[in-house]
């Protein structure tokens, strides 16, 4: 008995393509079966690279060595390939083609790509096209808006007229009404369809009647197929094909929800007939065997087609799970804009961060949940770029969505995440203010109810590894063709395990204070290194985490401190896999004692030469400065604007008292920096 292992397939209908890049002749890769080494999340699956829509894309995880393969479903004479890269592109990669999906020929080894659109002219005959990243150009993975393949069908060779097919006896006497390790034969006595039948005694229903003395046979020719309607949708785990002598050497197993849109769940090559046991991981109501190349001069013929699987798991209806839950944030502009306002169910209260590009808001759901959706109702101060992240412990985070073109209003996101904590990580603000949300709603259901039944009643295997579980009968088939009992798998079964990154970044170095005031301390440190990429830094004060910053940021100002007080700081670095470095050396800092100021208080600063995103800031781009001050923690906040790009100091005439001061720079377009504390000149 031959076993043929399968990669996991998520069977779903493809959305209609729009916004496609025009090309001639037609794009052979459009809506064809596609697989990839990894996907960042379900909104970045491989199928989005061949849907003809340049507004959707495939994205890999954050590592080198990722690949994407498209199956053109037939051999073509390929003339060109076009790759439309997103910002996350590979600097070095290989473009490869194959006839069988196993033996690959490198068409082009690219060593210095700069992204954008890469076009390749070639003269190759192939069915499969693979793009394999060698070295990525950014800290992210690799991402394609579109993978396009152009070419024509090869000229067919004339076939000789075949001799009549001889009558044969079945090679196996196994009763196909027996069950496999996955339960009953779902195809038994179900409705059948076929491309053709040789005659009225070789009809398609003969392949599912449980009788090994009857069979279906097609007409003589290529591209023959047979399909079964299972009557309901199932999670499919395996097929058994009991071939007559006239078998398919190469064939595809396809699944569909409606018998119109088909997806290839497994491609089998070099079958030698007899009995094929094919392991699957697919969902569908209809199953089709599509012959690609027949092995004989006749058509194709099956004694029996058996299908095994279980009824699909139905997830609970998602509910709003975040309302009224505890919330925290990286910062709050003022007490009236507290984090919990974004989860109180009121559209008239809101959370707002301090002015700056980076800010986060998170909610504690109380227990682990399956997260299915996020609704964000933005105030005028919205995020133009942000991530949605989940975590089980509030320390190690997984990004489930990354929005790079936010336009405010209401964002309704469909996500697939797991965890107890959900965080909106703002990466870039769209206005001169910070980030602000009227409401953040999280939808899902408790993780306990997200698990599939594990009592074995569904007939499915427990490990999900695609192991060589015998899906046929224990009865000796009596076959003497060597197709059983020899341990042959009929194809290569992958034993490669996913590589897990367990290497932590190096500890941040050179932690020091660059500015100390009465109520603030500004810290800086040197960058950590990692075998993949450093993603963030956590800052600790007196042993408690106070913030997390996205790399490559290596400075932080801690505000709201008490004057004349000693604090201890440390920093650690984290990567995308959730590995954290050792803490940096501890820095001990004492804030300045308060001083009474009044008439003639002077503030001094240095002219900034860099924007928060690291780009250079020209002096003629500066519009001026805004200084804020208040007397005591409960005093009214007041401000003064200095409309002078060249100013480096300002004198205030105040009543005697103890004040808190902060300053921000704004450019000629009115875009503000974050307000940072500043102390008066003694």
Secondary structure, DSSP 8 states (H G I E B T S, - for coil): -EEE--------------S----SS-BTTTT--EEES--SSGGG-GGGGSSS-TT--EE--SSSS-EEEEEEEEEEEEEEEEEEE-SS-EEEEEEEEESSSSSEEEEEEESS--SSEEEEEEEEEEEEEEEEEEEESSSS--EEEEEEEEEEE-----------------S----TTS-BTTBS-TTTT-EEEES--SSTTS-GGGGGSS-TT--EE--SSSS-EEEEEEEEEEEEEEEEEEE-SS-EEEEEEEEESSSSSEEEEEEE-S--SSEEEEEEEEEEEEEEEEEEEESSSS--EEEEEEEEEEE-------EE--TT--EEES--SSGGG-GGGGGSS-TT--EE--SSS-EEEEEEEEEEEEEEEEEEEE-SS-EEEEEEEEESSSSS-EEEEEESS--SSEEEEEEEEEEEEEEEEEEEESSSS--EEEEEEEEEEEGGGGS---SSTT---SS-S------S-SS-----SSSSSS---SS-----------------EEEEEEEE-SS-EEEEEE----SS-EEEEEEEETTEEEEEEETT--EEEE-S--TT-EEEEEEEEEETTS-B------EEEE------EEEEEEEE-----B-TTS-B--GGGEEEEEEEEEESTTS--EEEEE--TT--EEEEEEEEE-EEEEEEEEETT--B---EE-----
